Amino acid sequence: MRTIPRHVTLLALLAAVAVSLPLAAATPDERDGIEPSAPPEPAAPAPIARTLAVVPAEIVLAEGEPLAGSTVASLNSPFTNGAGDPGFVAALANGDRVIWSGAGPVFVSSSAVGVTLTGGESTMGIGDAGQFIYSPAVDGDDAVWTQAGALLVDGTQAPGFPAGVTNTFNSRPQMIPSGQAFWVSGFNEAGGTTTQGRMLYTSTDGTPAAIAVVLRSDDLVGGIPIDRPSGIGFDYQFSDNGAHHIHQLLLDTGSTTDDDIVYLDGAIVARETFPTGQGDNWDNFDNVTVNNAGTYAFSGDTDGATASDEFIAVNGAIAVREGASVDGRTLGTAVQALSLNNLDQAAFIWSLAGGGEALFFSCNATNLAADALAVLQTGDEIDFDGGGGDGLFVDDFNASTVIGPGLWLAEDGRVFVEVDLDDGEVTFEAIVGIALPPCPEPEIDVAPAALESTQEPDTVVATSFDIENLGTADLDYLLSEAPADCATPADVPWLSLDSAGGTLAPSATATIGVTLDSTGLAPGVYTAVICVASNDLDEPTVPVPVSLTVFLAPSVLEIPTLGPTGLGVLVFLLGGAALVLVRRRGRA
């Protein structure tokens, strides 16, 4: 059980932090009009009701806890890797920054050799093999830093640009499970320090040698250049497999009324002043998210009535709006965070009309209004030891669209968020993990596991196998043939199926007829595979091996008894070979 510091320890710590932490100099971000790395705390929320619910929660780390030879002074939003492990940047009372990944710290800023690292943005990322990226200052210069060391430092040559073009800032780093890093930078074509334009960079392995430009100001999108100096927005995401990229961009349209867009894989999927399809027009955008299948979502405002203009859209269509009732709660004016995972599930934090905020989860991203459930809300009491409420109440969610993604949903059935907890005497920050409600899932069963037939040439044999849905959601399945492997499907001439696929409700069974035709086949053994592809997440493809043995039945030629010897001859003809048996007839 994790011991949470009580109010005496926390108040003493906060007082110590106030006098021990040095004031930071203006960063390049601030000089260029970009929001600073560590924005001030928002105003305290309005009073909220207590003990709305008792919610089991895992506390990953809390303000005031001992860590890396010091104590935790503040925490930032958590991110997750492909395994669902949480990662975040923690600030310590001694001024260090700690990179947390999974179950503990993997890097302490004071361990850097030959340079001094200070500060660190909220946005970061972790990979599946211990990789990480965050954005500190290196010897006072704005930078991005990975497990391999300094990735890029401002004031140096901008990678991918002509000689003499300098990098002016580095911000909003992210990482996908492979360890590929992404971040937003600025450039100055004359070697100066002010930002004339921005670029989105990537490094496949987190090293300087692998840096490449993904997008930059002046690139064309829909035939229109990305604006200078700030057209590359800070709200972006790459899918876990790196195949899809969503981004909020500003285009150089000559007007601020229609320049804001949502970009997906090179195309515009939503643009300011263009119709939403629901009687109003897109007005602005903030949170964006995309998964491996290319399902995408974004939030923002329309130019419609202010009581319903905030929205979340999925695949370009508005799925839920401000003022809607979701799980009995009326949605307010702001979507604070939004994330999709690779199961097309969604999590989002939305302010509530009556005050406070709630974290919602939906098993079906396209049906948020009907399907989403509130899994944690301001005012809830958390239970972190399984013994009921622990006197710790959720006072506030700390996700912010200004800072960067405040929510990152993996597929392991948990979601991590940064919250303020109140023990009745003091409020402190904590990273908490919430177990999500189970989603209905299909589960496929195929029987028998293989099919066999032994038959003569020029014959047709009918057989079958069953597909059963043992799960709690509809099972969609498709059937195909393959000569050897389901990775390379192709027609098998002697094999045919009476169905190409279908949908099974929970507990339903389908019988698939199979025909094995040996017409024109020479004697021998023939093999193939029936491929059953489905939306079962654990078994997306079930191969059913098929074996056909073709044989020649022997024919018998009997030669009559040979004279008084009483001997008879039986000749068995099999595939061109003859077997002769001699038999003696019984004597009279």
Summary of the structure (lengths in Angstrom):
residues: 588
radius of gyration: 32.8
end to end distance: 99.3
largest distance: 127.0
contacts: 1987
relative contact order: 0.09
helix: 6%
strand: 49%
